[in-house]
Amino acid sequence: QQGELALDAVPETAMMNATMNATATNATTTDANAASAPSTMPMEFPVFNYEAIFPSGVFSATAYGAWLGEVTRYYEAIASQWY
C-alpha cells in the first residue's frame, strides 16, 4: 500500500526511542502537574465534637449536619484522587 509505513521498515531501536521519549514526556508532564496542583486532601478525618453536636446534652441537627458535610468533603477529596 502506498503512503503506509510498514513496521518492518522502521528500525526497532527507533521505535523503542520514540516510545521512551513519549513515556518520559508524559511522566515529566504528570510530575509537573502534581507539583503545581494544590493538595485537596484534608490532613485528617473531621473530629466529632460532642459538645457542639450535643450542647447541654440536646442533639443539634444543624451541628451534626455541618459535621457530616465535613466528612462528605473528606471522602470526596480522597475519591477525587482515585477517580
N, CA, C and O of each residue as an XYZ file, in Angstrom:
332
protein
N       0.837     -1.170      0.000
C       0.000      0.000      0.000
C       0.890      1.245      0.000
O       1.874      1.334      0.734
N       0.518      2.170     -0.824
C       1.297      3.382     -0.939
C       0.916      4.351      0.187
O      -0.262      4.475      0.520
N       1.894      5.030      0.770
C       1.635      6.001      1.817
C       1.622      5.408      3.213
O       1.630      6.152      4.194
N       1.602      4.094      3.325
C       1.633      3.461      4.640
C       3.049      3.016      4.952
O       3.794      2.597      4.066
N       3.402      3.111      6.194
C       4.732      2.724      6.624
C       4.676      1.309      7.183
O       3.949      1.032      8.137
N       5.440      0.438      6.587
C       5.496     -0.937      7.088
C       6.353     -0.952      8.345
O       7.406     -0.317      8.385
N       5.912     -1.670      9.368
C       6.666     -1.736     10.614
C       8.049     -2.339     10.406
O       8.984     -2.019     11.141
N       8.183     -3.211      9.407
C       9.482     -3.822      9.140
C      10.495     -2.784      8.678
O      11.698     -2.959      8.869
N      10.013     -1.706      8.072
C      10.910     -0.697      7.530
C      11.470      0.229      8.614
O      12.446      0.936      8.366
N      10.877      0.237      9.798
C      11.340      1.098     10.879
C      12.247      0.289     11.794
O      11.838     -0.743     12.326
N      13.475      0.756     11.977
C      14.375      0.001     12.863
C      13.797     -0.099     14.271
O      13.155      0.829     14.762
N      14.034     -1.234     14.905
C      13.486     -1.482     16.236
C      13.962     -0.442     17.241
O      13.183     -0.020     18.095
N      15.210     -0.022     17.162
C      15.720      0.972     18.108
C      15.012      2.309     17.937
O      14.810      3.024     18.918
N      14.634      2.660     16.725
C      13.917      3.924     16.505
C      12.540      3.868     17.167
O      12.093      4.850     17.760
N      11.875      2.728     17.064
C      10.556      2.574     17.702
C      10.705      2.622     19.216
O       9.886      3.243     19.894
N      11.735      1.979     19.759
C      11.947      1.976     21.202
C      12.253      3.387     21.695
O      11.746      3.798     22.739
N      13.078      4.137     20.957
C      13.413      5.504     21.347
C      12.177      6.391     21.338
O      11.997      7.213     22.236
N      11.322      6.231     20.329
C      10.108      7.034     20.256
C       9.200      6.730     21.437
O       8.598      7.638     22.009
N       9.097      5.457     21.803
C       8.273      5.067     22.940
C       8.847      5.624     24.243
O       8.109      6.136     25.085
N      10.161      5.521     24.403
C      10.795      6.020     25.622
C      10.650      7.537     25.725
O      10.417      8.055     26.816
N      10.784      8.256     24.613
C      10.635      9.710     24.634
C       9.218     10.102     25.007
O       9.019     11.028     25.793
N       8.234      9.415     24.459
C       6.838      9.718     24.773
C       6.551      9.434     26.245
O       5.853     10.200     26.909
N       7.089      8.340     26.743
C       6.889      7.983     28.150
C       7.540      9.012     29.060
O       6.939      9.420     30.054
N       8.749      9.436     28.743
C       9.452     10.425     29.559
C       8.715     11.757     29.549
O       8.629     12.429     30.577
N       8.184     12.142     28.394
C       7.438     13.399     28.302
C       6.183     13.331     29.146
O       5.869     14.283     29.861
N       5.454     12.216     29.077
C       4.239     12.064     29.881
C       4.566     12.086     31.367
O       3.849     12.715     32.145
N       5.619     11.420     31.768
C       5.996     11.376     33.178
C       6.383     12.765     33.670
O       6.019     13.159     34.778
N       7.123     13.507     32.848
C       7.529     14.862     33.236
C       6.316     15.764     33.372
O       6.223     16.538     34.324
N       5.386     15.673     32.433
C       4.175     16.483     32.488
C       3.354     16.134     33.718
O       2.853     17.027     34.402
N       3.209     14.850     34.008
C       2.450     14.408     35.177
C       3.100     14.897     36.461
O       2.408     15.367     37.365
N       4.427     14.793     36.553
C       5.138     15.265     37.743
C       4.961     16.765     37.927
O       4.755     17.234     39.047
N       5.041     17.521     36.836
C       4.889     18.973     36.912
C       3.475     19.340     37.347
O       3.292     20.247     38.159
N       2.474     18.642     36.811
C       1.094     18.919     37.195
C       0.861     18.588     38.667
O       0.178     19.332     39.370
N       1.417     17.493     39.128
C       1.247     17.096     40.526
C       1.923     18.096     41.463
O       1.406     18.390     42.541
N       3.071     18.611     41.052
C       3.794     19.549     41.901
C       3.092     20.902     41.954
O       3.129     21.578     42.982
N       2.453     21.303     40.853
C       1.836     22.623     40.817
C       0.408     22.626     41.357
O      -0.101     23.674     41.755
N      -0.235     21.475     41.374
C      -1.617     21.404     41.838
C      -1.658     21.441     43.362
O      -0.914     20.715     44.022
N      -2.523     22.284     43.924
C      -2.639     22.299     45.380
C      -3.270     21.004     45.873
O      -4.118     20.418     45.198
N      -2.860     20.573     47.026
C      -3.409     19.351     47.595
C      -4.822     19.618     48.110
O      -5.037     20.530     48.908
N      -5.779     18.821     47.649
C      -7.147     18.981     48.097
C      -7.475     17.981     49.202
O      -8.579     17.981     49.747
N      -6.524     17.149     49.519
C      -6.736     16.108     50.513
C      -6.644     16.684     51.920
O      -5.602     17.213     52.306
N      -7.728     16.586     52.687
C      -7.644     17.033     54.079
C      -6.611     16.197     54.832
O      -6.384     15.032     54.506
N      -6.006     16.789     55.815
C      -4.953     16.088     56.540
C      -5.495     14.968     57.423
O      -4.849     13.932     57.578
N      -6.659     15.169     57.994
C      -7.191     14.124     58.881
C      -8.713     14.134     58.858
O      -9.344     15.100     58.429
N      -9.273     13.049     59.325
C     -10.715     12.903     59.389
C     -11.298     13.970     60.325
O     -10.723     14.241     61.379
N     -12.437     14.581     59.950
C     -13.041     15.604     60.812
C     -13.381     15.059     62.208
O     -13.941     13.972     62.354
N     -13.033     15.831     63.197
C     -13.253     15.430     64.591
C     -14.729     15.576     64.944
O     -15.358     16.589     64.638
N     -15.268     14.553     65.589
C     -16.637     14.601     66.087
C     -16.603     15.353     67.416
O     -16.092     14.839     68.411
N     -17.149     16.573     67.428
C     -17.139     17.408     68.616
C     -18.453     17.196     69.379
O     -19.492     17.755     69.025
N     -18.382     16.399     70.404
C     -19.579     16.054     71.178
C     -20.267     17.291     71.750
O     -21.494     17.386     71.720
N     -19.489     18.236     72.270
C     -20.072     19.432     72.884
C     -20.831     20.284     71.865
O     -21.830     20.913     72.213
N     -20.369     20.314     70.614
C     -21.047     21.104     69.582
C     -22.291     20.388     69.070
O     -23.301     21.026     68.775
N     -22.220     19.083     68.965
C     -23.333     18.317     68.402
C     -24.405     18.025     69.458
O     -25.579     17.881     69.119
N     -24.019     17.939     70.715
C     -24.961     17.725     71.827
C     -24.795     18.812     72.883
O     -24.407     18.522     74.015
N     -25.094     20.088     72.515
C     -24.953     21.146     73.534
C     -25.945     20.917     74.681
O     -27.138     20.712     74.453
N     -25.454     20.953     75.861
C     -26.266     20.716     77.079
C     -26.983     19.364     77.017
O     -28.050     19.190     77.605
N     -26.385     18.418     76.301
C     -26.963     17.084     76.198
C     -28.108     16.971     75.214
O     -28.740     15.917     75.134
N     -28.398     18.031     74.456
C     -29.507     18.006     73.490
C     -28.928     17.969     72.074
O     -28.063     18.772     71.722
N     -29.415     17.031     71.277
C     -28.912     16.857     69.916
C     -29.176     18.100     69.065
O     -30.287     18.632     69.063
N     -28.146     18.561     68.341
C     -28.264     19.689     67.423
C     -28.125     19.175     65.999
O     -27.032     18.817     65.562
N     -29.243     19.140     65.280
C     -29.230     18.649     63.895
C     -28.365     19.532     63.002
O     -27.726     19.033     62.077
N     -28.338     20.824     63.263
C     -27.533     21.749     62.465
C     -26.044     21.450     62.616
O     -25.321     21.376     61.622
N     -25.587     21.279     63.845
C     -24.174     20.980     64.098
C     -23.807     19.616     63.533
O     -22.727     19.437     62.968
N     -24.714     18.653     63.689
C     -24.455     17.319     63.158
C     -24.377     17.353     61.628
O     -23.518     16.711     61.025
N     -25.288     18.113     61.011
C     -25.273     18.256     59.559
C     -23.993     18.901     59.060
O     -23.458     18.503     58.024
N     -23.496     19.894     59.789
C     -22.237     20.541     59.416
C     -21.080     19.546     59.496
O     -20.222     19.516     58.613
N     -21.058     18.740     60.543
C     -20.010     17.726     60.690
C     -20.107     16.694     59.569
O     -19.089     16.305     58.997
N     -21.319     16.250     59.254
C     -21.487     15.287     58.160
C     -21.024     15.879     56.831
O     -20.469     15.166     55.996
N     -21.250     17.180     56.631
C     -20.758     17.848     55.424
C     -19.241     17.803     55.343
O     -18.684     17.577     54.268
N     -18.568     18.015     56.469
C     -17.105     17.924     56.508
C     -16.635     16.507     56.198
O     -15.659     16.314     55.473
N     -17.335     15.521     56.750
C     -16.987     14.123     56.494
C     -17.163     13.807     55.005
O     -16.324     13.138     54.404
N     -18.251     14.290     54.423
C     -18.503     14.067     52.999
C     -17.391     14.686     52.162
O     -16.879     14.039     51.248
N     -17.009     15.921     52.453
C     -15.927     16.576     51.702
C     -14.612     15.821     51.871
O     -13.827     15.733     50.927
N     -14.363     15.279     53.052
C     -13.155     14.491     53.296
C     -13.105     13.282     52.358
O     -12.095     13.041     51.697
N     -14.205     12.526     52.307
C     -14.229     11.341     51.448
C     -14.264     11.702     49.965
O     -13.709     10.971     49.144
N     -14.907     12.819     49.607
C     -14.895     13.260     48.209
C     -13.478     13.612     47.772
O     -13.087     13.314     46.644
N     -12.711     14.239     48.649
C     -11.329     14.582     48.323
C     -10.493     13.325     48.117
O      -9.653     13.278     47.218
N     -10.717     12.319     48.936
C      -9.997     11.052     48.764
C     -10.382     10.414     47.432
O      -9.516      9.989     46.667
N     -11.682     10.350     47.162
C     -12.157      9.707     45.934
C     -11.694     10.458     44.695
O     -11.420      9.831     43.671
N     -11.599     11.782     44.757
C     -11.193     12.560     43.581
C      -9.755     12.267     43.182
O      -9.380     12.484     42.030
N      -8.962     11.791     44.090
C      -7.581     11.438     43.768
C      -7.498     10.081     43.080
O      -6.475      9.767     42.471
N      -8.538      9.277     43.163
C      -8.510      7.943     42.586
C      -9.316      7.854     41.308
O      -9.028      7.017     40.453
N     -10.335      8.715     41.163
C     -11.239      8.603     40.009
C     -11.151      9.824     39.145
O     -11.839      9.911     38.128
